[in-house]
Amino acid sequence: QTLHVTQCSQTSTVLLAAAKPRLFLLSNSAQNDGKVHVLLLSSWRSGSSFMGQVFSQHPSVFYLMEPAWHVWTKVEKPRAGLLRMAVRDLLRSLLQCDFSVMDSYFPENAHVSSLFMWTESRALCSPPACSITARNESQCRQKCDVKGLQKVEKACQTYSHVALKDVRLFELKSLYPLLQDPNLDLRIVHLVRDPRAVFRSREESAKSFILDSSIVLEQEDIPEAEVQYKVMQEVCHSHLEIYETVILKPPPFLEGRYKMIRYEDMARNPLKEVSDIYQFVGLEMTKQMEEWIYKKTHGKGKGTPMQAFQVIPRNATQVSEAWRTMLPHSKVKRVQEVCGEAMELLGYRSVHSEEEQKRLDLDLLLVRELR
């Protein structure tokens, strides 16, 4: 089923008026004494790699990066709407440390390296999944890529938290069975970013998204010049639909289970935002994590297209604002047209001229009353 942006013109006003702050109260503790399960829900180029590492680097977390990639790349000419249930079932199994589900996606003699971007998981590069604590990615590849997933599964069971990152789910309803599953204590962290910044980042790495874009657009034949705008339309609509679900008609089992965060808020005050997220999922902030977060968000660089998927030290605020000086206003205007309602609801101010766009003293991030 293809997603369409057909919201009424007063949607944003109605949502804000009907919002109930109680939905955003943080859970002080897990509902049971078992594991806490975290799903980082986002879209491509929204800062999700960094946010994933916020979980991966924590010593209490077993983390996997985008396991749904295996579902999307297994099926011939797949469509996003048709794959969401398969993605959900995969997530359910992995959150419970059941890796037998991967048999459907892996070759018979699979290694740990069969897992997508496996070296991005600290847990897979250290005991008990690996015989050593790898100092870097190269050492992890050399020493931790063992045959089979038995050690991975056993290692997963030793952590108090299991966190998965996913950029391939475009609505919440398919996750309802997981939120109601008594064997799961699922918390959803929904990461969003200014669509104009996302568009600029996607343009820089366009070749990396050819397959994903065709799946998002349900294999439709769309002119190349329009593809990125159509994808942004779908992404923005998904954020709008998710937030609308949480604010207007939330099922009772969502209370205390959902938290939205904007990348720009993270860039401006990373320690506070991460501390809030840790509180939400029941993790403690450690001195080591404080140092790691500061280092990764206070670098001197902005990053390059070759580093698009790497978590390296950068100036987070500069990165979040780079689109304002590097993206032509004609493209900014077009993104604002396809993402206007989502931008209004999520607190991103539109610009109406090139001069306004490049006035960096003009803050385009609106204060959101709801957290």
N, C-alpha and C positions, 0 to 999 in steps of 0.2 A: 504494500500500500504506500503510495507516494505521499510525502508530506507536502502540504500546501500552506502558504501564508495567506490566510483569509480571516484575519481578525477584525473585529469591529473597531471603528476609529476611536472609541472611548475606552478601549480595553485597559490601557495603562491607568487611567484615572480611576476606573472601577476597581482594579486590582489593589491599588494603594489604599482606596477608601475601605475596602473589605478586608484588608490584611489583619491577621490575628498574631500579635507578637508571641503568643504562647508557643507557637510552632517552632520558634527559634531559640527556645530555652535549651541550654546545653545539658546533656546528661552528665550527672556528677559521677556516675559509676555504671558499670555494666549491669544488665538486668539479671545476670546469673554469674556463677563463679567460673564459668568456662571462658572460652576465647571470645575476644571482640573481633568482629569481622568488619573490614573497612573497604568500601568501594569508592575510589576516586573517579568521579564522573566528570568528563570534560570533552573538549574537541581539539583537533590538531592545532598546534602552534598557539596554545593558550597558556603556556608556562607549566604544562602538566608534567614535563620531564623533571623540572626542578621540584615541583610539589611531590612527585613520586619519590624523589630522593629524600625529601623531608621525612617520609616514612621509612624508606629503605635503610637509611643511615642510622635509624634508631635501633639500639640493641635488642629491644623487645619485639621487633616486627619482622615477620617473614613477608617479603614483598615480591610480587611478580609484575612485570611491565607488559601491559596490553596482551593478555592471553587470547583475547578475541581475534587477534590477527590471524591465528591459526584457522578459525572458522571462516573468515572472509577470504582467505587465500586457498582454501581447500575446494570450494564449490566452483564449477565452471559457470561463468557469467552470472555471478551472484547479485542479489538485490538486498539492500539494507533491511527493508521491511520483512522479507522472507527469512532472514537469518537471525532475527532478534531472539527468538525462542531458543535456538541452538546456542546462541551466546549466553543467554540466561542460564541454561542448564550446565554449560561449561563452567560458568562463574560459581554456581552453587556447589559443584563438586570440588573445585579448587579451593574455595573458601573453607571447606571441611577437610582439606588436605588429602583428598582422594584424587590421585593422579592417573588412575586407570582410565579416566575419561579421555586422556590424551592418546590412547591407543587408536582412536578413530582418525587422528590427525598426523600421527608419527609413523615413520617406517618401522619395520619389525625390530631392528637393532638400534633403536634410538639411544642417543647420548643426552647428557644434560644440555649440551649445546643445541639440541633440537628445539629447546624453549626459546621463544622470540626474545632477543636482547637480554639473554640470561645473565651476562656479566654486569648488567645494571642492578642486579640484586646482591646486596652485601651478604645476605643469608646464604646464597648459593656459592659464594667465594670464601666461606669460612666454616669452621666446624659447627655442627656435625655433618653438614652436607659435603664439606671438603675436608681433606686431611690436614690442611694448613689454613692459616689466615692470610689470604693473598694480599700483597702490598699494592698491587695495581692490576689493571685489566689483563695485561700480557701474562702475568704470573697466574692469574685466575684461569685463563684459557689453557695454559700448559699443565696445571696441577689439578684443576677441579672438574674437568670435563670427563666424567666417568660414564661408563655404559649403564643404561637403565636409569629409572627414576625412583628406585626403592629408597636410596639414601635421602633424596630430596623429599620424598613423602614423609619419612621418619623425622627429618629435620623440621619440617613444617609443623609437626605435632608438638615440638618442644617450645614453640614461641607462644606468648600470651596474645599476640595480635597477628592476624593475617590480613594483608592489604593488597588489593589488586587495583591497577589503573586501567581505565577503559575509555576510549574515545570513539567507540563504535555503537553506542546506545543513544537513541534520539528521543526517548521518552521514559517515563517512570513506571508505567502500568505493567510492563513486562517483568518488572522487579517485585511486584506485589507479593508473589508466592514466596520469595526469599525473605521479605520483610515480615511475613507471617509464619515462617518456618521456625518451630520451637528449638531447632538445633542451631539456629543462627542468631547472633546478636549483631545485626547489620547496621552500620552507620554509613550514610551517604554524604560525602564531601563533594559539592558541586562547584567546580572551578570555572569561572567565566573570565573573558577578557574583552577589551574594547574591540569590536569587529573591525575597525579600521586598522588597528595594529595587527590583528590576525590576518587580514587580507594582505597587508604588506609582507608579512613573514611567509605566507603561503606562496606569494609571487616569487620570492627569493629561492624557494625550494620546490618549485612547481613540478619538476620531473619526479620528485619523490611521492607525489600524491595522485599520479595518473590513475592507478588501479582503484584507490580508495574513492576518488572523485566519481569514477564511473559507477561504482556501487551505490554511493550516496544518491546519485542522480538516476538510479534504477535503470542503468544502461541506455538511457535516452540519447538520441543523436542530437547533440547540442553544439553549435558553433564554438570553436576553440576560444574565441575572444569572450564568450559568455560563460564559460564553464566555471571560472572562479567566483563570479557573481552569483550564479545559481547555487553553488555549494554554500556560499555564505548565507544565502537566503534560507537554505535548509537548516544550517547550523543555528542561525539566529532564531528561526521558528522553534527549533527544539529547545533552546534555552527559555524562550517565552512560554512554551507549553509546559515544561517542567516546573517553572516558577509559578505559573498559573495554577497548576495542579496543587502545589503546596499551599498557596495562599487562599484560593477560592473554595475548592472542594477537597480538602485533605482527608483521606481515610484516617481513622483513629490510630492505626498502627504506624503512621508516619511521625507522630509526635515524638520529639526528642531524637529522631533518627536522621534528620536532614539539616545540613548547614551549607549555605552558599558563601563563597568567597570570591572576591574580585582580585585578579592578578595585580591590578594597580594598587590596591590596598596593601597587598603583600609586599610590593616593591617599595612602598613608602614607609612601612613599619613592619618589617619582616618578623622580628622577634615577638611582637605582640600578636600578630596574626597567627603565627605558628603555635604560640602558647595557647591561644584560644582553640585552635584545631586539636591540639593535644588534649586539652581539657575535655573537649567534645567526645573524643574517642577513648579517653581514659589512659592516656600516656603521660609520663612525667617528663618535663623538660630537664635535660642534663646539661652540665657545663660543657661537655664535648659537643653537644648539638648546638648550643648557643654559639660556640666558636665556629662551627661548620657553617651555620646559617649566615653569620656575619661575613665570613670569608667569601662565600659564594654570591653575596648580594652587594659587596662593596669593592668589587674589582674595578679595574680601569677601563676594560674593554667593553664594547657593545656586542661582540660576537660577529662571526662571518657566516655566509651561507654554508660553508663546509662544516661549521660548528653548530649547525641548527639544532641537532639532536643531542648535543653534549651539554652536560651541566658543568660549566667552567666558571671561574670567578668573573663577574661582570658588574657593571654599575646598573643595578636593577631599575632605578628611576629613569636613567637615560634610555635604557632599552625600551621601557614602556612608552616613552614619548617620541621615539625615533621616527615613527610614521609621520609626525607633524611636519618635519622638514624634508623627508625623503619621498613621500607619496604625492603625486600630482593631485591638485585639488579636484580635477575632473573625476578621478577615481574615488576620491573621498566622498564626493557628492553622490556617486552611484551607490557606494556601499551604504551610505546613510539612507538612501531611498529603499533599499531592499531590507535594511535592518532597523529602520526607524523605531518601530514599536518596541523591539527588544532593547534598543539603546535607551529609550525613555524609561522603561521599567527598571532596567539595571543601573541607571544613574550615569549615563554617558551623554554629555552635552554635544549637540551637533554644532558644526561650524558652517557659516554661510558665505564665506569668501576665503580666498587664499591668504589675505592679510590676517584674518581672524585665526585661520588654521596655524599660521606661523608665529602668532603672538604667544610665546611660551609663558608669559606672565599671566595669561588667561587660563585659569584652571578649568579643565573640561570634565573633571571627575566630581559628580554631585554627591552630596552626603546622603547615604541611604539611612532611613530611619529604622529599618528592620535589619536585624543581624541573624 
